[in-house]
Amino acid sequence: MNYLLMICAGEEREPSPARMGIEQWVQEADRGGTRLLGRALEDPQTAVTVRVRDGETLTSDGPFAECKEFIAGFDIVDCADLDEAIELAANHPVAGFGIVEVRPLADGFELPAAAREWARSEPDDSWALLMCVDGIPAGDEEEAAIRAAARTWGERLTERGTLVTGHGLAHADTATSVRVSAGETVLSDGPFAETEEFIAGFAILQGINRDEAVRLAAEFPVAAYHRVEVRKFSDG
């Protein structure tokens, strides 16, 4: 089963030994075949949050959630079950001073060839779009229309080679937040941020600049109802 591990740091940056520990965690997870892809994100101050109202694109600086924790990176992993995913998250060095949120991916996820190539090469022009919602639209028909428009958006960007991969996440009530304190794994139900909004899906884009990433975020149908956070992947 596939899970998204959201690596959430706090206001305090990681201790200097943690970076080496993260590299070791990545190497071990890669060797074991558990980690499919992942990468660090630029600092949250570089984020821009996008929404569309009455046909106008509105942007604000910073991530979608105003809280002391922020998403510093994420990994897509393939685990036998939730227990294995939690163990993997607890072994991540950031769990010792931050939080690792474990969320199942929605059914039907397959890692495309473009994503495998992206994971190997890690180009420096890549962006993460995080789809942030606070519920569903007014009716089933409207939600079905959004899903259809999202598929069309994805197909168009896949055809031009911009979309690396993307998928929906299971609902926020399936999330498990993992941290390690005094050597003990501490679990809590729900996402890392205690806010009305939660991340419902993601997309990885490549080969574009910031303005283009914002424009494509505004074209994603969720932006007309909720918000899309745009974050650049770290170059180093």
C-alpha contacts under 8 A as a table, 3 or more apart, distances in Angstrom:
res1	aa1	res2	aa2	distance
1	M	78	D	5.50
1	M	79	C	5.37
1	M	80	A	5.80
1	M	81	D	6.27
1	M	104	P	7.67
2	N	76	I	6.91
2	N	77	V	5.63
2	N	78	D	4.53
2	N	79	C	6.28
2	N	104	P	6.12
2	N	105	L	5.78
2	N	109	F	7.66
3	Y	76	I	5.82
3	Y	77	V	5.39
3	Y	78	D	6.43
3	Y	79	C	7.41
3	Y	85	A	7.20
3	Y	102	V	6.55
3	Y	103	R	5.45
3	Y	104	P	4.27
3	Y	105	L	5.33
4	L	74	F	6.85
4	L	75	D	5.82
4	L	76	I	4.70
4	L	77	V	6.42
4	L	101	E	7.92
4	L	102	V	5.94
4	L	103	R	5.22
4	L	104	P	6.19
4	L	105	L	6.49
5	L	74	F	5.45
5	L	75	D	5.15
5	L	76	I	6.32
5	L	77	V	7.41
5	L	89	A	7.04
5	L	100	V	6.25
5	L	101	E	5.60
5	L	102	V	4.83
5	L	103	R	6.54
6	M	71	I	6.30
6	M	72	A	7.76
6	M	73	G	6.30
6	M	74	F	4.55
6	M	75	D	6.77
6	M	100	V	5.53
6	M	101	E	5.00
6	M	102	V	6.60
7	I	71	I	5.68
7	I	72	A	5.64
7	I	73	G	5.23
7	I	74	F	5.45
7	I	75	D	7.90
7	I	94	V	6.97
7	I	98	G	7.90
7	I	99	I	6.47
7	I	100	V	4.77
7	I	101	E	6.69
8	C	69	E	5.96
8	C	70	F	5.21
8	C	71	I	4.39
8	C	72	A	5.53
8	C	73	G	7.30
8	C	94	V	7.48
8	C	98	G	5.85
8	C	99	I	5.04
8	C	100	V	5.71
8	C	101	E	7.36
8	C	192	F	7.46
9	A	12	E	7.54
9	A	13	R	7.12
9	A	14	E	7.47
9	A	69	E	5.46
9	A	70	F	5.68
9	A	71	I	6.49
9	A	72	A	6.08
9	A	94	V	6.83
9	A	97	F	7.39
9	A	98	G	4.70
9	A	99	I	6.46
10	G	13	R	6.82
10	G	68	K	5.58
10	G	69	E	4.26
10	G	70	F	6.38
10	G	97	F	7.77
10	G	98	G	5.83
11	E	68	K	5.68
11	E	69	E	6.52
14	E	18	A	6.10
14	E	19	R	7.49
14	E	94	V	7.26
14	E	97	F	7.35
15	P	18	A	5.45
15	P	19	R	7.71
16	S	19	R	6.19
16	S	20	M	7.91
17	P	20	M	5.65
17	P	21	G	6.49
18	A	21	G	4.82
18	A	22	I	6.09
18	A	93	P	5.92
18	A	94	V	7.22
19	R	22	I	5.05
19	R	23	E	6.42
20	M	23	E	5.17
20	M	24	Q	6.37
21	G	24	Q	5.08
21	G	25	W	6.16
21	G	92	H	7.94
21	G	93	P	6.00
22	I	25	W	4.97
22	I	26	V	6.15
22	I	92	H	6.69
22	I	93	P	5.93
22	I	94	V	7.79
23	E	26	V	5.12
23	E	27	Q	6.21
24	Q	27	Q	5.08
24	Q	28	E	6.15
25	W	28	E	5.24
25	W	29	A	6.07
25	W	91	N	7.54
25	W	92	H	6.32
25	W	93	P	7.74
26	V	29	A	5.16
26	V	30	D	5.97
26	V	35	R	7.58
27	Q	30	D	5.10
27	Q	31	R	6.10
28	E	31	R	5.12
28	E	32	G	6.13
29	A	32	G	5.09
29	A	33	G	6.20
29	A	34	T	5.34
29	A	35	R	5.27
30	D	33	G	5.09
30	D	34	T	6.21
30	D	35	R	5.28
30	D	36	L	7.37
31	R	34	T	7.80
32	G	35	R	7.73
33	G	36	L	7.13
33	G	78	D	7.86
34	T	77	V	5.39
34	T	78	D	5.08
34	T	79	C	6.33
35	R	38	G	7.56
35	R	75	D	6.88
35	R	76	I	6.10
35	R	77	V	4.36
35	R	78	D	6.37
36	L	75	D	7.44
36	L	76	I	5.53
36	L	77	V	5.36
36	L	78	D	6.87
36	L	116	R	7.81
36	L	119	A	7.98
37	L	75	D	5.75
37	L	76	I	5.50
37	L	77	V	7.30
37	L	115	A	7.78
37	L	116	R	7.44
37	L	119	A	5.47
38	G	73	G	7.36
38	G	74	F	5.52
38	G	75	D	3.96
38	G	76	I	6.13
38	G	119	A	7.11
39	R	73	G	5.71
39	R	74	F	6.08
39	R	75	D	6.67
39	R	233	F	6.87
39	R	234	S	7.39
40	A	72	A	5.90
40	A	73	G	4.00
40	A	74	F	6.65
40	A	233	F	5.99
40	A	234	S	5.52
41	L	71	I	7.66
41	L	72	A	5.29
41	L	73	G	4.90
41	L	231	R	6.69
41	L	232	K	5.94
41	L	233	F	4.20
41	L	234	S	4.81
42	E	46	T	6.68
42	E	72	A	7.16
42	E	231	R	6.85
42	E	232	K	5.67
42	E	233	F	5.59
42	E	234	S	4.85
43	D	46	T	5.81
43	D	47	A	7.49
43	D	72	A	7.01
44	P	47	A	5.18
44	P	62	G	5.97
44	P	63	P	6.06
44	P	70	F	6.77
44	P	71	I	7.63
44	P	72	A	7.68
44	P	231	R	7.60
45	Q	61	D	7.22
45	Q	62	G	5.32
45	Q	63	P	7.60
46	T	61	D	7.35
46	T	62	G	6.51
46	T	231	R	6.99
46	T	232	K	7.65
47	A	61	D	6.06
47	A	62	G	4.63
47	A	63	P	5.45
47	A	229	E	6.82
47	A	230	V	5.68
47	A	231	R	4.96
47	A	232	K	7.43
48	V	59	T	6.49
48	V	60	S	5.67
48	V	61	D	4.57
48	V	62	G	5.23
48	V	63	P	6.36
48	V	214	V	7.84
48	V	229	E	5.91
48	V	230	V	5.29
48	V	231	R	6.94
49	T	59	T	5.55
49	T	60	S	5.27
49	T	61	D	6.28
49	T	62	G	6.49
49	T	63	P	6.09
49	T	64	F	6.07
49	T	227	R	6.54
49	T	228	V	5.64
49	T	229	E	4.29
49	T	230	V	6.01
50	V	57	T	7.00
50	V	58	L	5.88
50	V	59	T	4.67
50	V	60	S	6.78
50	V	214	V	6.93
50	V	217	A	6.70
50	V	218	A	6.23
50	V	223	A	6.67
50	V	227	R	5.53
50	V	228	V	5.09
50	V	229	E	6.18
50	V	230	V	7.44
51	R	57	T	5.95
51	R	58	L	5.31
51	R	59	T	6.48
51	R	218	A	6.32
51	R	223	A	4.62
51	R	224	A	6.12
51	R	225	Y	7.58
51	R	226	H	6.44
51	R	227	R	4.82
51	R	228	V	6.49
52	V	55	G	5.99
52	V	56	E	5.38
52	V	57	T	4.50
52	V	58	L	5.85
52	V	218	A	6.27
52	V	223	A	5.41
52	V	224	A	4.62
52	V	225	Y	7.46
53	R	56	E	5.34
53	R	57	T	6.70
53	R	58	L	7.36
53	R	224	A	5.97
53	R	225	Y	7.88
57	T	218	A	6.40
63	P	66	E	7.09
63	P	70	F	7.74
63	P	229	E	6.09
63	P	230	V	7.97
64	F	132	C	7.23
64	F	227	R	7.46
64	F	228	V	7.72
64	F	229	E	6.04
65	A	70	F	7.88
65	A	193	A	7.06
65	A	195	T	7.05
65	A	197	E	7.64
67	C	70	F	7.25
67	C	193	A	6.91
69	E	98	G	7.67
69	E	192	F	7.64
69	E	193	A	7.26
71	I	74	F	7.52
77	V	85	A	7.70
79	C	82	L	7.30
79	C	84	E	5.90
79	C	85	A	5.78
80	A	84	E	6.36
80	A	85	A	7.87
81	D	84	E	5.55
81	D	85	A	6.53
82	L	85	A	4.96
82	L	86	I	6.06
83	D	86	I	5.10
83	D	87	E	6.21
84	E	87	E	5.08
84	E	88	L	6.21
85	A	88	L	5.06
85	A	89	A	6.16
85	A	102	V	7.14
86	I	89	A	4.96
86	I	90	A	6.03
86	I	102	V	6.93
86	I	176	T	7.96
86	I	178	V	7.02
87	E	90	A	5.06
87	E	91	N	6.28
88	L	91	N	5.24
88	L	92	H	6.65
89	A	92	H	5.25
89	A	95	A	7.04
89	A	100	V	6.02
89	A	101	E	7.91
89	A	102	V	7.35
89	A	178	V	6.71
90	A	93	P	7.83
90	A	95	A	5.81
90	A	100	V	7.62
90	A	178	V	6.29
90	A	179	R	6.42
90	A	180	V	6.47
90	A	185	T	6.46
91	N	95	A	7.23
92	H	95	A	5.66
92	H	96	G	7.77
92	H	100	V	7.95
93	P	96	G	5.69
93	P	97	F	7.78
94	V	97	F	5.56
94	V	98	G	5.25
94	V	99	I	6.64
94	V	100	V	7.23
95	A	98	G	5.06
95	A	99	I	5.04
95	A	100	V	5.81
95	A	178	V	6.56
95	A	179	R	4.48
95	A	180	V	5.39
96	G	99	I	7.78
96	G	179	R	6.11
96	G	180	V	4.77
96	G	181	S	6.30
97	F	179	R	7.43
97	F	180	V	7.43
97	F	181	S	7.99
98	G	179	R	6.54
99	I	177	S	6.39
99	I	178	V	5.62
99	I	179	R	5.06
99	I	192	F	6.84
100	V	177	S	5.76
100	V	178	V	5.11
100	V	179	R	6.50
100	V	192	F	7.62
101	E	175	A	6.65
101	E	176	T	5.76
101	E	177	S	4.30
101	E	178	V	6.08
101	E	191	P	6.15
101	E	192	F	5.96
102	V	175	A	5.64
102	V	176	T	5.17
102	V	177	S	6.14
102	V	178	V	7.46
103	R	169	L	6.81
103	R	170	A	6.71
103	R	172	A	7.60
103	R	174	T	6.57
103	R	175	A	4.79
103	R	176	T	6.76
104	P	169	L	6.13
104	P	170	A	5.53
104	P	174	T	7.28
104	P	175	A	7.40
105	L	109	F	7.05
105	L	167	H	7.21
105	L	168	G	6.23
105	L	169	L	4.32
105	L	170	A	5.52
106	A	109	F	6.86
106	A	167	H	7.26
106	A	168	G	5.46
106	A	169	L	4.83
106	A	170	A	4.93
109	F	167	H	6.68
111	L	115	A	6.31
111	L	116	R	7.22
111	L	165	T	7.15
112	P	115	A	5.38
112	P	116	R	6.72
112	P	164	V	7.78
112	P	165	T	6.89
113	A	116	R	5.14
113	A	117	E	6.32
114	A	117	E	5.15
114	A	118	W	6.10
114	A	164	V	5.58
114	A	165	T	7.53
115	A	118	W	4.90
115	A	119	A	6.06
115	A	164	V	5.11
115	A	165	T	5.92
116	R	119	A	5.10
116	R	120	R	6.38
117	E	120	R	5.16
117	E	121	S	6.19
118	W	121	S	5.24
118	W	122	E	5.21
118	W	123	P	6.87
118	W	164	V	7.07
119	A	122	E	5.47
123	P	126	S	6.41
123	P	206	Q	7.53
123	P	235	D	7.74
124	D	233	F	7.48
124	D	234	S	7.46
124	D	235	D	5.14
125	D	206	Q	5.62
125	D	207	G	5.31
125	D	208	I	6.11
125	D	209	N	6.79
125	D	232	K	7.88
125	D	233	F	7.81
126	S	204	I	7.01
126	S	205	L	5.53
126	S	206	Q	4.25
126	S	207	G	6.48
126	S	208	I	7.17
126	S	232	K	6.18
126	S	233	F	5.70
127	W	204	I	5.75
127	W	205	L	5.13
127	W	206	Q	6.32
127	W	213	A	7.01
127	W	230	V	6.91
127	W	231	R	5.65
127	W	232	K	4.37
127	W	233	F	5.52
128	A	202	F	6.96
128	A	203	A	5.80
128	A	204	I	4.74
128	A	205	L	6.41
128	A	229	E	7.98
128	A	230	V	5.89
128	A	231	R	5.13
128	A	232	K	6.12
128	A	233	F	6.80
129	L	202	F	5.48
129	L	203	A	5.09
129	L	204	I	6.40
129	L	205	L	7.78
129	L	217	A	6.83
129	L	228	V	6.33
129	L	229	E	5.64
129	L	230	V	4.81
129	L	231	R	6.49
130	L	199	I	6.31
130	L	200	A	7.65
130	L	201	G	6.11
130	L	202	F	4.63
130	L	203	A	6.78
130	L	228	V	5.55
130	L	229	E	5.00
130	L	230	V	6.57
131	M	199	I	5.51
131	M	200	A	5.56
131	M	201	G	5.12
131	M	202	F	5.80
131	M	222	V	7.03
131	M	227	R	6.43
131	M	228	V	4.70
131	M	229	E	6.57
132	C	197	E	6.06
132	C	198	F	5.31
132	C	199	I	4.43
132	C	200	A	5.86
132	C	201	G	7.53
132	C	226	H	6.39
132	C	227	R	5.29
132	C	228	V	5.67
132	C	229	E	7.16
133	V	136	I	7.57
133	V	197	E	5.12
133	V	198	F	5.56
133	V	199	I	6.39
133	V	200	A	6.41
133	V	222	V	7.82
133	V	226	H	5.27
133	V	227	R	6.62
134	D	196	E	5.64
134	D	197	E	4.28
134	D	198	F	6.28
134	D	226	H	7.23
135	G	197	E	7.79
136	I	139	G	7.83
136	I	143	E	6.96
137	P	140	D	7.72
137	P	142	E	6.44
137	P	143	E	5.99
137	P	225	Y	7.44
138	A	142	E	6.89
138	A	143	E	7.87
139	G	142	E	5.37
139	G	143	E	6.37
140	D	143	E	5.06
140	D	144	A	6.08
141	E	144	A	5.04
141	E	145	A	6.21
142	E	145	A	5.07
142	E	146	I	6.35
143	E	146	I	5.06
143	E	147	R	6.30
144	A	147	R	5.10
144	A	148	A	6.22
145	A	148	A	5.10
145	A	149	A	6.15
146	I	149	A	5.09
146	I	150	A	6.06
146	I	221	P	5.86
146	I	222	V	7.04
147	R	150	A	5.02
147	R	151	R	6.29
148	A	151	R	5.16
148	A	152	T	6.37
149	A	152	T	5.05
149	A	153	W	6.15
149	A	220	F	7.87
149	A	221	P	6.37
150	A	153	W	4.97
150	A	154	G	6.17
150	A	220	F	6.35
150	A	221	P	6.15
151	R	154	G	5.07
151	R	155	E	6.07
152	T	155	E	5.11
152	T	156	R	6.13
153	W	156	R	5.33
153	W	157	L	6.36
153	W	219	E	7.77
153	W	220	F	6.67
154	G	157	L	5.24
154	G	158	T	5.96
154	G	163	L	6.88
155	E	158	T	5.06
155	E	159	E	6.13
156	R	159	E	5.27
156	R	160	R	6.60
157	L	160	R	5.22
157	L	161	G	6.15
157	L	162	T	5.15
157	L	163	L	5.14
158	T	161	G	4.99
158	T	162	T	5.90
158	T	163	L	4.87
158	T	164	V	7.24
159	E	162	T	7.74
160	R	163	L	7.90
161	G	164	V	7.34
161	G	206	Q	7.88
162	T	205	L	5.37
162	T	206	Q	5.19
162	T	207	G	6.28
162	T	208	I	7.62
163	L	166	G	7.55
163	L	203	A	7.21
163	L	204	I	6.06
163	L	205	L	4.71
163	L	206	Q	6.58
164	V	203	A	7.51
164	V	204	I	5.32
164	V	205	L	5.56
164	V	206	Q	6.71
165	T	203	A	5.83
165	T	204	I	5.50
165	T	205	L	7.57
166	G	201	G	7.38
166	G	202	F	5.34
166	G	203	A	3.91
166	G	204	I	6.08
167	H	201	G	5.67
167	H	202	F	5.81
167	H	203	A	6.64
168	G	200	A	5.89
168	G	201	G	3.98
168	G	202	F	6.50
169	L	199	I	7.70
169	L	200	A	5.23
169	L	201	G	5.05
169	L	202	F	7.92
170	A	174	T	6.49
170	A	200	A	7.16
171	H	174	T	5.74
171	H	175	A	7.50
171	H	200	A	6.81
172	A	175	A	5.32
172	A	190	G	6.06
172	A	191	P	6.11
172	A	198	F	6.50
172	A	199	I	7.50
172	A	200	A	7.47
173	D	189	D	7.22
173	D	190	G	5.37
173	D	191	P	7.61
174	T	189	D	7.55
174	T	190	G	6.67
175	A	189	D	6.12
175	A	190	G	4.67
175	A	191	P	5.40
176	T	187	L	6.63
176	T	188	S	5.84
176	T	189	D	4.82
176	T	190	G	5.45
176	T	191	P	6.51
177	S	187	L	5.75
177	S	188	S	5.24
177	S	189	D	6.25
177	S	190	G	6.41
177	S	191	P	6.04
177	S	192	F	5.89
178	V	185	T	6.98
178	V	186	V	5.96
178	V	187	L	4.93
178	V	188	S	6.77
179	R	185	T	5.93
179	R	186	V	5.32
179	R	187	L	6.66
180	V	183	G	5.96
180	V	184	E	5.37
180	V	185	T	4.48
180	V	186	V	5.76
181	S	184	E	5.25
181	S	185	T	6.53
181	S	186	V	6.99
191	P	194	E	6.97
191	P	198	F	7.41
193	A	198	F	7.76
195	T	198	F	7.10
199	I	202	F	7.81
205	L	208	I	7.51
205	L	213	A	7.68
208	I	212	E	5.91
208	I	213	A	6.54
209	N	212	E	5.40
209	N	213	A	6.24
210	R	213	A	5.01
210	R	214	V	6.22
211	D	214	V	5.18
211	D	215	R	6.19
212	E	215	R	4.96
212	E	216	L	6.12
213	A	216	L	5.21
213	A	217	A	6.09
213	A	230	V	7.10
214	V	217	A	5.00
214	V	218	A	6.22
214	V	230	V	6.77
215	R	218	A	5.12
215	R	219	E	6.39
216	L	219	E	4.94
216	L	220	F	6.42
217	A	220	F	5.24
217	A	223	A	7.06
217	A	228	V	6.20
217	A	229	E	7.97
217	A	230	V	7.27
218	A	221	P	7.59
218	A	223	A	5.68
218	A	224	A	7.75
218	A	228	V	7.64
219	E	223	A	7.19
220	F	223	A	5.89
221	P	224	A	5.82
221	P	225	Y	7.66
222	V	225	Y	5.45
222	V	226	H	5.68
222	V	227	R	6.71
222	V	228	V	7.37
223	A	226	H	5.14
223	A	227	R	4.88
223	A	228	V	5.88
224	A	227	R	7.61
